Amino acid sequence: MRIVATCLLLAMAAVYVVSRINEGLHPALGFVRAFAEAAMVGGLADWFAVTALFRHPLGLPIPHTAIIPENKDRIADSMAAFLKTNFLTPQVIARRMGAVNPAAAAGAFLADPAKGEGRIGDGAAGLVADILESLDPDQLGGLAKGALRGQLERLELSPLLGQLLGAAIADGRHMPVIESLIRKTAETIEANEPLIKATIHERANTILRWTGLDEKLAEAILEGVYKLLAETLVIPDHPLRRKIEDGLAALAHDLVHDPATRAKVERMKLELLANPAFARWLDALWERGRLRLLQMVRDPQGALGGQLGASMGELGRALQHDVRLQRVVNRFVRRTLIGLATRYGGQIVRLVSETVKRWDAGTVTDRIEGAVGRDLQFIRINGTLVGGLVGLGLHALGLLF
């Protein structure tokens, strides 16, 4: 399009020269000269205007030219402010999320990843992957891990654990855990019988060891323990089983209603979050998640294959058809995005601004000029034609008056 616009300008210059030389041969050549002359003026003016946006015309340092490269940092700040004002405010996100159904969209993709791949294949997946790979992993990871840590710090864990435990007890889902615990206890005692017998032998007095009663005592203790565990395992209303169930029920109640228990769980949670091992685990979790997300957007079919794909398919169908599940997921997504925008909107737009500022002036110029595309050259073409028509009109008016 640059070639077309430039050739049109050169054509108008040639027409002007020819019509100017031969203007006396015919009155109509005056109209041709006037059109070509005004077209050159319009084309040159618009060439100067378009060029001045991106570079100095003819390399001359004319004031108020090369506007975009000269104001790169200000443009970066303006882009960041525009992004924050128009996209990262809670009101905008809430309004936008109210009109979409991300749960159903995610369900449609998970239920039929091949279909989703066709939609994404036009470029969205590649764009997401390029963004994830180009942004600073440490800085982006810091945002993600900071958001997760902040959510965990604000989350009161004790009532949630208590409600989960209470629901499990009410549904009888705690019984397999208790039975498994009893079996593991019996297996542990059986594996450590020699140690137990040796301990009883060491603590027995001399008379017991001399008469061999310590061995019988150890056997009796172990037999009694095995019998107790076996009866607890097979008798539904065994006192020990009821004692364990009562203890779990009391724990579930205290987790929800007892301030001391809740404070203790909260202290344990904060100690865990402050532990360096948790920070390392969080770093590894973020890196695995980032790589998994990259794999998924690059190759949706491969990432969702096998048993994982079947499970994701079931989840996708549930998200598609269960209205209550959609409502819960959509509410969670909306609240999460609003919370992220509120807490980290400034950091996100600063990331955009700093990224643009790090680009050199040529990169900014090429990317903006490429984004606008052919229309820039159509400005030159239109300026040439409109200028010619104006010149033609003025020449006609001059002849009439």
N, C-alpha and C positions, 0 to 999 in steps of 0.2 A: 504494500500500500504506500510505503514511502516512495518507491519508484514511480508508481502511478501518479501520485500527487506532484512529484518533481517533474515528471515528463509533461504533465498538463501545464505546469507553470512555464516550462521551456517552450512548449507549443504556443502558449499565448504570447511569449516574447517574440518568437519567430513570426507569428501572424502580425504582431504589432509592427515589426520592422518592414515586412513586405507591404502591408497596407499603408504604412507611412510613406514609403518610397513611391508607391503607385496611387496615392490618394487622388491625384488630379485626373486620373483616367475615368473615374466614374463616381457619382455622388454617393453610391451605396458603400463605397470603400471607407467613407468617413464613419459610418456606423460600425463597420468591422474594426477600424482603428480604435474607436472609442471603447468598444467592448473589450478588445484585447488589452488596451492600456489600463482600464479599470480592473480587469481580471488580474493583471500582473500585480497591481497595487494590493488588491484583496488577498491574493495568494501569498505575496511576500509578507504582508502584515500577519496573516494567520500562521505562516511558517515561523515568523519571529516569536509569536505568542506561544505556539506549541513548544518550540525549542527552548524558550526562556524558562519554561517550567522545569526542565530536566538538565539543562547544561547552558554554558555560555555560547550564544550564536557566533559561529565562525571562530570560537575560541577567544573572543574578545571579552575582557572583564567589564562588561556593561553593567551599571548598577541595576539592582532588582532583576537580575537574571540568575539562572541556575537556582531557582527558588527552592526546589525540593532538596537537593544535596546541601544547600547552605543552611536549611532549617531542619535538618534531619532529627536532631535531638528534640526540638520543639514539636515536630510531627509525632515522634514516639510518645512524648508525654500527652499530646492531644488524643492519640489513639487509645492510650491506656485510660485516660479520663473518660473518653466516649464509651469504652468497653465497660468500665465500672458503672457509669451513670445509666446506661441503657440496657445492660445485660446482667450485672452482678448486684443488683439491689434486691432485697427480699420481696418487695412488691412485684417487681417484674417477673421474678422466678415463680412466685406463687401464682400469678395470673397465667403465666405460660404453662406451668405444670398442671393447672386446673383444666386446661384444654387438651391435654394429651393423656395417654394411657400407657406409661412405660412398662407396666407389668404385662399387659397384653402383647405389646411389641416384643418384649423379651421372650414371652412364651411362644409366640409365633416363630421366632428364630430358633429357640431351643428345640421345639417340636419338629421343625423341618430345617435343619442347618443348610441343606443343599439349596433350598429356596432362598434362605437368608443370604447365602453366599452369592447368589445371582444378583440380589439387590445391592449387596455391598461391593460387588465386583466392579461397579462403575467407577470406583475411586475412593469411597469413604473409608474402607478398611485400610487401604494404602496410606491415606492421609492420617488416620489415627496412628498407624504404626510409625510413620515418619515423624509425627509430633513426639511420640513417646521416645524415639531414638535420638531426636535432635535436642530435646530439652535436657538440661543438666540433671542427670539421675539423682545426684546428691540433693540438689535444691528441691526438685520435684518430690523426691522421697521424703525430704524433711517436711514438706507440706502434708503429704499423705500420713506419715507417721505421727506428726504433730496433731493432726485432726483425730486420728484414732486414739492417741494417748489422751487427748482432751476429753473425748467422749467417754473413755474408760474412767477417767478421774471424776467426771460428773455422774457417772452411773452408780447408783446405790445398789451394790451387789447383793447384800443380805436378803432383802425382801424378794428379789428375783429367785435366789436359790431356795428360799423357804417356800415360795409358791410352786416351784418346779418339784421340790421334794414332796410337798403336800399333795399335788396332783398325781405324782407317781404312786404314793401310798393309797390314795383313793381309788385308783384304777388297778391296784394290785401288781403294778410293774416293779415294785421293790422286792417281791419275793424271789425272783431268780437271782438277784444280787445277794440277798441274804443266804440263799442255798449255796451259791458259788463261794461265798465267804466261808461258810461252814466246811465245805469240801476242801478249800485251800488250807484252812486251819488244820484239818485232819492230816492232809498230805505233808504239811510242814512239820507237825509233831512226829509223824511216821519217819520222815527223812532225818530227824534229829533225835531219834530214840537213844542211840549210844551216848550222846551228849547229856541228855536228860538223866539217864541212868548213872552216868559218871558223876553228875552234880549231886544226885541223891546220895550216892555212895560216899562222896567227900564230906557231905554235911551230916551224915549219920554218925552216931556215937560208936565207940569201940565195941560195945556189946552187940549192937545190931550188925556191925560188919563181921564180928567173930562168929555169930550164929547164922549169918547168911540171910537175916531178915531184911536187910537193906535191899537185896535183889527182889524179894517178894513184895516189899513195899513199893518199889519202883514199878514192878509189873502191875500191881493193884492200881496204882495211880494212873498209869497209862491205860489200863483196861477200863477204868472208870471214866476217864476223859473220852476215850473212843465211844463208849456206850452212850455217854451224854450227848456227844455230837451226832451220833447215829439217830438217837431218839429225837433230837431237835430237828433233824433233817426229814424224818418220815412222819412225825406226828404234827399235824397242822396247828393244834392248840397247845403245844408244849410250852411250859412256863418260860423257858429260856427264849424261845422264839417270840413269845408275847412280850418278854422284857425288851428284846431288841426292837420290836415294832413300836412299843411304847416310847423307847428312847428316840427312835427316828421321828415319831410324831411330835414329841416334845421339842426336838431340835428344829423341826419345821416351824412349829409355833414360835419358838424363841427367835428364829431368824427373821420372822416377820414382825413380832410384837415386842421383843425384849430389847430395850435400848442398849444394855451392856453387850449383848451378843452382837447386835448390829454394829456397835462401835468397834468391837474386836475384829469382826470381818472387814470393816472399813480400814482398820490399821493394817491388817494383813494384806489387803489389796494394795494400799499405798506403798508398803514395804516391797511388795512384788514389783510394782511399777518402777520403783527407785533402784531395783537391783540391776547391776550391769549385765547380768546374764539375760534379763528380760529385754534390755535394749539390743543385745546381739541377736536374740531370737526375733525381735521385731524387724531388725535390718534384714535378716535372712528371709523372713516372711514377705517383706516388701519386694525383695529382689526376685523371689520365686513367683510372686503374683505378677510383677511387671513382665517377666519373661513369659509366663503363661498367657498373659493378655496379648503380648506381641505374637506368640504362636497362634492364638485363637484368631486374631484379626488377619494374620498372614495366611493361615490355613484353617478355616473354620471346620472343614470336614475332618482333617486329621486330628484337631484338638478335641473334637466331640465324638471320636470313634470308640468302639468297644463298649464295655460295661458302663463307663462314664457317660457315653453318648446315650445309652438306653435310659440311665437315670435322669440325665438332663432332658430327654424327651418326655418322660413322665412328668417332670417338674414343669416343662413347657406347656403340656396339655392342661395341667392343673391351673397354671397361670392364665391360660386362654379362656377357660370355661367357669372357673370358680370366682364369682363376683366378689364374695367376701374376702378371698385371698388377694384379689386385685386391689381392693380398697385398702387393705393393710399394707401391701407392698408399695402402692402409690403414695400413701400417707408417709411411709418411712422415707421413700425417695425424695418427696417434696420437702420434708423437714430436714433431711440430711443436706440437701442442696442449699436450702435457705440458711442453715447453720454454717455451712462452708463459706457461703457468700458473705455472711455477716462477720465471721471470724477471720477469714483468709482472703476476702475480696481485694484488700489493699496489696497483699503479697502477690496475688495472682497477676494483677495489672502491673505491678512493679516488675514482675518477671517478664511480661510482654514488653514493657518500656525498655528494660535493660537489654533484652535480646535485640530489639531494633537499634538501640544506640550502639551496640557492639558491631553491627553491620557497617561496612565501609560505605561511603557515599555512592559509589558505583553500584553496589548491590541493591541499595534502596531504590536508586533511580531505575535500574533495570526491572526490578520486581513491580514497582508501581506502574511503569510504562507498559510492561507486559500485561498487567492486569487490566488496564484500560483498553489496550489493544488497538484494533483497526479504527476505532472511532476517532482517535487523535488525527489520523491521516484524512479521514473524511471531513474533519474540520477544515483542513487545508483545501481539500477539493471543493467543499461547499463555499469557502471564502473566495476561491478563484471564480466560481460560477456566479455567486451572488454579486461579487464586485463587478464582474462583466455586465450583468444585467443592470446594475445601478448606473454604470458608465453609459450604457446604451440609452437608458431613460434620460439621463442628464443631457446627452448629445441631442436627443430628440427634442427636449424642452428648449435647448439653446437654439435650434433651428426654427422652432415655432415662435419664440419670443425674442 
